[in-house]
Amino acid sequence: MSLRTASTSRPDGVYRTRDQFLGISIGMVAVVGAIVVSVLPGRGEIAGFIFVGPLGYLTWRAWLAGVRVHDDGVIIGGFLMSRRVSWADIERFTVESAGPYPCVGRLIRSDGKRPIVLIGIDAGRRPTKKSRVDTQAKVDLLNAELARHRAAATP
């Protein structure tokens, strides 16, 4: 089983932990539930219409969470927006703590600016040994991608 999840629409890699898929699945069930409530007659249709948009947006953003690898750099998907970082601006990827999450991937920038938290690469609030290993494996693969791009850029 490969730790790198291939995208079906392009050859670029997408890195995220397995827990991300659980969040996406729960979000999809919530969106379908809100749609069902909105088409049923009665008072629930207004509540359903109110929740379909935000739930759909959050599920879509959860799908985009993670790190997408491209030839010119990476795109880091977050809950509100995505950020593009070129390979030249990346020093390394690490696993550190972030708020209540003890095991989260981070992008360390070469210019010394604040690190970027990798939303889709984490082990959860109560990480297990397996989730910590999965998180570290994703970060190791990202560091290998960084080394490959650095080697290709050196004459």
N, C-alpha and C positions, 0 to 999 in steps of 0.2 A: 504494500500500500504506500503510495507516494504522499509525502507531506505537502507537496506543492499541488494546489488545486488549479487545474487548467480552466481558463475561461472558454466558453463555447463560441463566443463571438470574435475573439482575437487570440493570437498566440501568446500574449503577455500573461504572466503569472499573477495570481491573486493569493495573498497570504492572509489567513485568519484562522482562529482556533475553532474547534468543534462546537464550543458553547455558543458561538455566534449563530450557528444554524438553529439551535433551540430557540433563541430569541426571535429569529425570523419566522420560525414555524408558529410560535405563540402569537406573534403579530398578525400573521396571515389568518389564523383562526379568529382572532378578534375582529379583523376587518370583515371577514365573511359573516360573522355574527352580527356586526353592526349593519351590514347590508341587508341581512334577513330581517332584522328588527325594523329597518327603515321601510321595507316594502309591505310589512304586515299592517293591516288597518288598526287604527286606535291611536293612543297617545305615544306609543313607542316610535312612530315614524319620524317625529321631530328629533327625538334623542338619537335615533339611528343616523339621520342625516348630519347631525352635529358631530358625531364621533367618526364617521367614515373618513372624512378628510384628514384629520390629525392622525388617526390610527394608520391610514394608508401611507401618509408621509413618513411617520416614524418607522414603519416596516420597510419602506423603500430605503431610508437612510441606514437602517440596520443592515440591509443587503449590501449597501455600498461601504460599510465599515470594514476596515482592513487595509492592507497595503497592496496596491496594484503596481507591478513592476513594468517599466517601459524602457526603451533604449536610452532615453534622455534623462531618466530619473524615476521617481516614485510618486504615486498619488496616494495620499493618506486620507481615507474616508472617515469622516466623523459624523456625529449625530445631526449637526446643523449644516456643515459645509465640508468640502474637501480641500486639501492643500496639495500643491505640486511642489516637489523639492528635487532639484537636479542632483546628479551623482556627485558633482564637485562640491556641493554644499553639505554633504553627509560625511561625518567623521566615522561613525559606527552606529550599530543598533545594540541596545542593551535590554536587560530585564531588571526593572527596579520597582519600587512601590510608587503608587499614585493615590493619594487620599486613602479611602478605606480599602483599596485593592493592593494587596502585598506583592503581587507578581504581575506586572504589566510591561509590555514592550514599549521601548522609547527610542526615538531617533535623536541621536546626539549630533548637533550641527558643528561643522568645522570652524565656523566663525565665532563660536562661543555664545551665541544666542540661546535663549531658553530651549530646553529639549521639547520635542513634540511627543505627546502620548499617543500610542498606537491603539486606538479604541477597539479594534477587532482582534487584537492579540493580547489576551489576558487569561488568567487562571481563575477569575471570580473572586468573590470576597472571602470564601473559605476554600482555598485551593487544596486539591488532593495532590498526591505525588504524581499521578498520571497527568493532571492538568498543568502542573508546573513543568513537567518534562515536555509536554506538547507546546507550551509557550516558549520554552527555551529552544526547542527544535525549530520553531518558526523564525526566531531571532537569529539562530545560527545559519539558517538558509538565506535569510536576508543579508547577513554579513558575507556569505559566500557569493551572493549576487553582486554585492558592493565590490568585493575583491576581483570578481570577474570583469566588471566594468572598468575598474582602475587598471587592470592588466591590459585590457583592450585599448585604453586611452593612452598608455605609455608607448612611446615609439621604440 
